[in-house]
Amino acid sequence: MNETRMGNPHVLVIPYPAQGHVIPLMELSQCLANHGFRVTFVNTEYNHKLVKNALSTKEDMWGQIHLVSVPDGLESLEDRNKPGKISEAILRVMPRNVERLIEKIHGSAIEKISCVLADQSIGWALEIAEKMGIKRAAFCPAAAALLVLSLSIPKLIDDGIIDCEGTPTKKQIIKLSPTMPDMNTANFVWASIGNKNAQKNIFELMVNNNRSLKLTDWLLCNSTYELEAAAFSLAPEILPIGPLLASTRLGDTAGNFWPEDSTCLKWLDEQPPKSVIYIAFGSMTVFDPIQFQELAMGLEICNRQFLWVVRPDVIEKINDAFTESFQERAATHGKIVSWVPQQKVLRHPSIACFISHCGWNSTMEGVSNGVPFLCWPYFADQFLNRSYICDVWKVGLGFTRDARGIITRDEIKSKVERLLENEEYKGRALKLKEMVLNNIAEGGESYKNFKNFIEWLKT
């Protein structure tokens, strides 16, 4: 097949339509733009509006990056909060709209697409590129271990660990290799969504992606060899180029769905070094009122400074009286905001630790800044990331739930004290930071992989 080759590379970038996927692919797009490539970044119409609104005055940063959108077929906000509906839209609706977009670009005066760089979670984009004779690259915004788990699905079925629909045959702890982190079958990424229809769609997507990945020329990952040596040993075709951080470009993070509240940085400037507990649970975690109140009371009895990110939609049903009362009491030693420039927060010298949902972006950002963790995974790959943090890298602690499934205020206070009173966690976190950042410095393995990818794009 004759691949499309252009003098001025034009890369079409397509993320899976979720916050944790958009941000790292946006970061990778900015790295490509810095090398002079034209980038067309494809979001769903809904996410496109969120990103544009959150950009506000940063519009002038784009240069070579062009933000475009395609319909996803989802009509209501309610549907957008259902993993089953989202995955169905990604499987059934988005592919034809992306293909139409490429045809439209190729029929215009704009340079033709020379490469499709797709989130590996949407392998159909690679199939479209192959059909249209366009070069292909896939990017994994999660841990390499998650991709290895996905690639292991046929073996998991053969070994009787899951059935052909992805349902675990029993709850058990497995290892994909002796040096890989433990995996609880109940927490497999497709099985921890809590919805049978969503599990079916996401499992189907992952099975399809395994087939589509055979069409790709490059399989990139936002990780480093040292962080996940066992995973890269099992799947040497995965090439790490991480950590992808705006701070290493001396730029700003883009791709947020909500505007950042930068007033927190000024507040952090007023706090002593290593004094502030930072709490953030990403873009999808939702708390029931009891758990939310226990977290709030736990922060209060810790009697330490804290910065807490509370999205408007983070609680199932808000108790306004409790929230207002807590905010009044906490005003002297805490700050609550709706969204923050997280990399800048984690880089701040006043941060002592990070209470996190353990999304991979947050994990990489915390590790890259030498911050120890308190792990509170919610769903999907976050349980795997907790295993890395607590069991493999040993830079954090997990919380234990009570008989009701609640992480109590006393448990929060106990783990905060245990983490911060043991300097070994901070020491290991700083060593991990140095190792990780060496990978993206000139001569590092991630640096070399990215440089080779750039050269390939130019051919």
C-alpha positions, -999 to 999 in steps of 0.1 A, spaced: 0 0 0 12 35 -8 13 55 24 5 92 23 38 112 25 38 150 27 66 175 29 50 191 60 36 164 83 0 168 93 -10 146 123 -46 138 131 -48 132 169 -79 113 183 -83 107 221 -108 85 238 -134 111 249 -126 114 286 -106 139 306 -78 115 315 -72 107 278 -75 142 264 -49 159 286 -19 136 278 -27 135 241 -30 173 241 4 174 257 18 150 231 2 173 204 20 203 218 53 184 217 46 177 180 37 213 173 70 224 189 87 203 162 68 222 135 41 197 127 5 207 119 -18 189 144 -56 185 140 -70 175 174 -104 157 173 -127 159 203 -164 151 205 -186 182 201 -194 182 238 -158 178 250 -146 203 223 -169 230 239 -156 222 274 -119 224 263 -125 257 244 -143 272 273 -116 262 298 -89 276 275 -102 311 279 -72 335 274 -48 307 265 -61 306 229 -29 321 216 -8 291 227 -19 269 200 0 279 168 0 247 148 -27 229 168 -62 230 153 -91 220 175 -120 203 156 -150 182 167 -172 153 156 -207 143 168 -209 114 192 -246 108 190 -252 113 228 -282 136 234 -283 142 271 -259 150 300 -274 119 317 -261 97 289 -227 112 291 -224 101 327 -231 64 318 -200 44 308 -222 20 288 -237 48 267 -203 65 261 -186 32 251 -215 25 227 -212 59 211 -174 54 207 -180 20 191 -210 28 168 -212 65 161 -178 81 162 -159 60 135 -180 71 106 -178 108 117 -140 106 120 -138 90 85 -160 118 71 -137 144 88 -106 130 71 -123 129 37 -133 165 42 -97 175 51 -84 156 21 -109 174 -2 -98 208 10 -68 230 5 -53 219 38 -23 195 38 -35 159 37 -33 138 69 1 122 69 -4 102 101 -33 93 124 -22 92 160 -50 75 179 -56 67 216 -51 29 217 -85 27 234 -101 35 200 -84 11 176 -110 17 149 -92 49 141 -62 29 131 -84 7 109 -97 38 91 -62 51 86 -51 18 72 -80 17 48 -72 52 36 -35 46 32 -24 68 61 5 61 84 -6 50 119 6 54 155 -12 45 187 -8 61 221 -15 46 255 -23 73 281 -24 47 309 2 24 324 19 -1 301 6 -28 325 -30 -19 316 -21 -24 279 -4 -57 288 -36 -68 306 -56 -60 275 -32 -79 253 -35 -109 277 -73 -112 273 -71 -143 250 -48 -161 275 -71 -151 305 -100 -167 286 -79 -198 278 -68 -201 314 -104 -199 326 -98 -166 346 -125 -148 326 -153 -159 303 -157 -148 267 -176 -117 278 -149 -107 303 -167 -117 335 -142 -131 360 -150 -168 368 -142 -161 404 -127 -133 425 -89 -140 428 -55 -123 428 -34 -130 397 0 -119 383 6 -116 346 43 -123 354 62 -129 386 74 -93 388 41 -76 377 19 -60 404 -10 -81 419 -43 -78 400 -76 -85 416 -99 -100 389 -129 -80 404 -109 -49 396 -101 -56 360 -106 -24 341 -137 -36 322 -152 -54 352 -151 -26 377 -175 -2 360 -205 -15 380 -227 -19 350 -232 -51 329 -239 -32 297 -209 -9 301 -187 -40 309 -199 -57 277 -192 -26 255 -158 -18 271 -147 -54 269 -157 -55 232 -138 -23 226 -107 -38 242 -109 -70 222 -113 -50 190 -84 -28 200 -61 -58 203 -69 -66 167 -65 -30 155 -31 -26 173 -16 -50 148 -21 -23 121 0 3 139 35 13 131 42 27 166 27 19 200 37 47 224 31 49 261 31 77 288 55 58 311 91 49 315 110 16 314 122 18 350 86 24 364 72 -7 346 102 -29 338 81 -61 339 53 -48 317 78 -36 290 96 -70 292 63 -88 285 54 -64 256 86 -49 241 66 -34 212 53 -8 237 77 22 236 76 47 265 79 84 258 69 97 293 64 114 315 46 139 293 45 170 314 37 206 305 63 216 332 91 200 313 82 222 283 79 252 306 44 255 293 8 252 305 -14 222 307 -42 222 281 -72 200 275 -89 206 308 -127 203 308 -130 229 336 -114 263 341 -85 262 365 -86 282 397 -51 296 400 -58 315 433 -47 283 450 -11 289 440 -11 322 459 -26 305 489 1 278 487 28 305 486 16 315 521 20 279 536 51 264 552 72 239 532 57 203 531 27 213 552 -3 209 528 -23 178 521 -35 180 485 -67 161 477 -80 155 442 -100 127 426 -99 134 389 -128 140 365 -151 111 372 -151 101 409 -185 106 426 -190 103 464 -221 94 483 -229 120 510 -217 98 539 -183 92 524 -180 128 514 -187 139 550 -162 114 564 -135 127 541 -143 163 552 -142 154 589 -111 134 584 -93 164 569 -106 185 598 -93 162 625 -59 159 608 -54 195 619 -31 202 589 -34 226 560 -52 212 530 -61 221 494 -91 201 483 -104 200 447 -142 195 448 -159 194 414 -195 207 412 -206 171 403 -184 152 428 -213 144 453 -244 124 444 -266 147 466 -251 177 482 -259 185 519 -257 223 516 -259 229 554 -230 205 561 -209 219 532 -213 255 543 -206 247 579 -175 227 570 -162 254 547 -166 280 575 -147 259 600 -120 249 575 -114 285 562 -85 290 587 -64 261 575 -79 248 543 -89 259 508 -116 243 486 -116 249 448 -134 234 418 -103 226 396 -66 235 397 -35 236 376 -25 203 391 11 201 378 19 235 393 2 225 426 22 192 429 54 211 421 48 236 449 72 232 479 44 235 504 28 202 493 33 173 518 13 145 502 -13 137 476 -47 120 484 -55 107 450 -79 85 430 -47 71 413 -56 80 377 -25 75 356 -20 112 348 -22 121 385 1 92 393 27 103 368 24 140 379 28 130 416 58 107 409 75 134 386 73 158 415 85 135 443 52 136 462 42 106 484 6 93 479 -24 82 499 -44 60 475 -82 61 471 -89 43 438 -125 46 424 -127 24 393 -110 11 361 -72 12 360 -69 31 393 -66 -2 414 -37 -13 392 -20 21 397 -25 18 435 -6 -15 434 23 2 417 23 31 442 20 10 474 35 -24 465 61 -19 437 74 17 441 65 19 478 59 57 477 24 56 493 -2 39 514 -37 27 507 -68 33 528 -88 5 544 -126 6 542 -148 -4 571 -176 -30 571 -199 -5 553 -174 1 526 -166 36 540 -131 51 545 -136 67 579 -123 100 593 -101 81 618 -86 59 590 -78 91 570 -62 107 600 -42 76 609 -28 71 573 -19 108 569 1 107 601 17 74 593 28 86 558 41 120 569 59 108 600 79 82 580 105 101 560 113 69 540 82 75 518 94 110 508 129 97 503 118 70 479 95 95 461 124 118 455 146 90 441 117 80 418 113 116 406 150 118 397 149 85 378 117 94 359 128 128 348 162 114 336 142 95 310 130 126 292 163 145 295 185 144 265 200 109 262 172 93 283 152 63 269 119 82 266 138 110 249 153 86 224 120 69 216 103 102 211 131 115 189 129 83 167 91 88 164 96 124 152 121 112 126 97 86 114 69 111 111 91 132 89 99 104 64 
